[in-house]
Amino acid sequence: MSTRRKIKNAINYIKVYFAIGVSVSILISILLLIIINGLQHLSWDFVFSMDAPRGFSLMPMIVTTAIVVFLTLLISAPLGIGAAIYLNEYASTKSRLVKFVRVSIETLSGIPSIIYGLFGFLFYVIVLGWTWSIQAGIFTVSIMVLPIIIRSSEEALKAVPMSFRMGSYALGAGKFYTIRKVVLPAAMNGIIASIILSIGRLIGETAALLLTAGTLMDMPINLRSSAATLSVFMYTITVEQGDMERAYATAIILMSLVLGLNLMANFIARKIKKG
């Protein structure tokens, strides 16, 4: 290798490591800022006790957030992964319908969340008469995260080498069996990544849920109850009350919830790959 090529490679390595260092530094700075400002205001009563100071705790919002994330993924994940399988494994690339679907997915992924919130408010809350409720919020954000799951899952399926499929066909396996036993396990890491991205989007979503699920800070009784998620709660106490102390403390719980759900998703992915 020539000296010029070595210098070029060294410069590229420096650029890559510099970009990684900047990204990690920003992440650590954000985490430290939230932890330093929020940890001193975090207490057991504030998180769990219903007799907490100022009359409430975070537990209702934690429960609501978990319900919204779980049921939304229960709706959108099978639909999104199924759509990705169809688009990548079955659909013809020359079909006008497929091209229209792809353009629609791209368009949906770029729509601001406030638009989804307005749609959910007009259709689910007003037209269907669900009022402000958890179910209205779930169906609204299910549509919102669907393009993320479809696009990321399709890219994961495309990354599986065609030789995997050809080898399976050569052994006499059918298309469905090949997809289920060969393609999906090989693409599982990318599919789980799409679900993790969706979890992050769901937990941090405010506008769409604010207009559909409401801002009631009580423990939800059923899916027809109006309830606030952690992100909506943070918006309410920050913008409307200016309470930054509880906002930072809530942010710690929110980050912990994201981390916990991501670890759970990775654990399930490993179990699926082994099974």
N, C-alpha and C positions, 0 to 999 in steps of 0.2 A: 504494500500500500504506500502510495506516495506521501511525501510530507504535507503537500497541499490538501490531500484528502483527509489526512489525520487531523489537520487544523480545522477543516470544515466540520468533521464529525465532533470534535471537541467543542466547537462553538454551538453546534446543535444540541449537544448534551447539556451545555450550560444554559441554553434557552429553556429547555424542557424542565430542568431542575429549578430554574428561577421561577417559571410559571407555577410549578408544584409548590414551591416555597411560599409564593405570594398567596396562592389559594388556601394553603394550610394556615398561614398566618392570619388571614382574614377570618377563617372559621374559628380559630383559637381565640382571636380578639373578641368576636361576637359572643362566644361561649363564656369567656371570662367576664365580659361586661354584664351579661345577664346573671351569672352566678354570683358575682360580687355584690351586685345591687339587689338581687332577689333572695339570696340565702338567708340574710338577716331578718327578712320579713316572713319567712316560711316557717310554719308551725304545724303540729299535728292537728290542732283544732281548726286551723284555716283550711286544711285539706280534707279532713274526715269528719270532724264533729259538727253536728247540726246546731249545736249551741255555741258556735264560733262567734267571735266578736263581730259586730255589725250585722248579726242575725242570719248568717248563712255560711256555708263552706263550699269548697270546690267539688265535692262529691257528686252533686246532681249534674254538673257540667261534664265531669269525667265520664259518668255513666252515659250521658247523652252522646258525647263524642264517640265512645266505644260502640254504641248502638248504630250510629250513623255510618261509621267506618265499616263495621262488620256487614251490615245489611246492604250497603252500597256495593261493596266488593262481591257480595253474594249475587247481586243482580248483574253488575257490569263485567266482572271477571269472566264468567262463562260466555257471555255474549261477545265480549271483546276478543277472547282467545279463539272462540269459534269462528268469528268473522275473519280473523287473521289467518286461520287454517284454510278457510274457504278461498280467500283472496290469493294466498300463496301456493296452495296445493291443488286446488280444483279449478279456479276461475281462469278463463282465457285472457291473456294480456291484451288481446286485440278487441275484446268485447267493449262496446260503448257503455254498457251498463256498469261494467267494472271500472272503467275510466271515470264515469260519473260518481261512483261510490268513493273512489280514491280522492277526487276533488272535494267531495262533500266532507270526508274525514279531515282533509287538510284545512278546510274552511272552519269546521267545528273546533278544531284544536287551536285556532287563532282568535276565537270569539272571546271577548272579556267576560269574566265571571258575572259581572253585574247584568249582562244581557241574559245569561242563563237564569239569574235571579228574577228578572222581570218576566221572563217566559214562565218560570215556575209559579210566580205570584199570580199571573193572569190565568194560566191554564189550571193548575192544581188547586190554588187557593180560591180563585173566583169562579171559574167555569165548573170545575168538578165539586166545588163546595167543601173542600177539605179543611178550610180555614188555615191559620198558621199552625202547622203540626210537623212532627218528626217525619211522617210519611211523605209529606209534600217536599220536605228538604231532601230526603233520601232519593226520591225519584228525580229531583232536579239535578243533584250532583252526580247521579248515576249517568245521566246524559253527558255531563261535563267531563267526566274522567274516561268515558268510553273511547274517544279518539286517542288518548294517551296509551291505553292498553292495546288497542288495535295496531297502532303504528309501531310501538316498541316490540310487541309480540311478532308482528310480521317481519321486522328486521331480524329478530332472533331466529325465526324459521328460515329466512334467506341465508343466514350465516352457516346453516348446516350443510356440509358438502353434499353434492349430488351423488357422490360415490356411495354414501351411506344408503341412500334410497335404492340405487342400482344393485348394490350388494344384497339388500333385502329382497328385491324383486327376483334376483337370480336364484335365491334359495326357495322361491315359490310362494313368498308371502304376498298377500294382497295389499292394495293401496291403504285401506283403513288400518289394517294391522301394522303396516310399515310406519304410518303416521303416529299411531298410538304407542308402539313399542320401540321405535328407532328415532323418529324425528323429534317428537315431543320431549323425551328424556334428554336428547342432545341440546335442545333449545331451552331447557328448563331454566337455566341461569338467567337468560335474557328475559324470559317470561316473568320470572319472579322479580327481576329488576323493574319491569313495567308496573307490576303490582305495588312495589315499594314506592315508585314515583307517584302512583295514584294515592297511596296512603299519605304521603307528604302533602299532596295537593288537597286531599280531603280534610286533614287535620288543620291545615292553615287557612282553609276557605272561610271567608266571612260574608262577603256581599250576597252570594246566592242563598246561604242559610239564613242570613238576617231577614231577607224578604220572604222566606218560605217557612222556616221552622220557628222563627220568632226569637224573643229575648227573655222569656220567662225563666228565672233562675231557681226553679223548683225541680224536685225529683220527678221524672216523667212517669206517668201511670201506665200509659200505653202509647202506641204509635200515633194516636190521634191527639196526643197532648202537645201543647206548645212548649218548647224547651230551648235553652241556649247551649251551644257547644263552648268549649274552652276559648276558641278564637273569637267567637261572638262576644263572650264575656269580657275578654281582654279589650276588644274594641269599645264596648259599653263603658267600662270603668276608666279607660284612658281618654276617650274623646268626650264623653258626656260628663264624667265625674272628675277627670284629671288626677286619678289615683294611680300614680306611677309605682308606688310601693307594691300594691297588690298585683299590678300588671307584670312587674319583674318576677314576683313569686310565682304567678301563674305560668309565666314563660318557662320556668324551670320544669314544672309539671308537664307542660306541653312537650318540651324536648325529651323528657324521660319517656313519655307515652310514645312518641315517634320512634325512639330507640328501641323500646320494648316490642312494638309492633313489627319493626324491621327485623329484629332478632327472631321473632316468632315466624315471620315469613321465610327467612332463611332456613330455620329449623325444619319447617314443613317441606321446603324444597329438597332438602337433603334426604328426608324420609321418602319423598316421592321418587327421587332418583334411585335410592337403594331398593325400593319396592318394585 
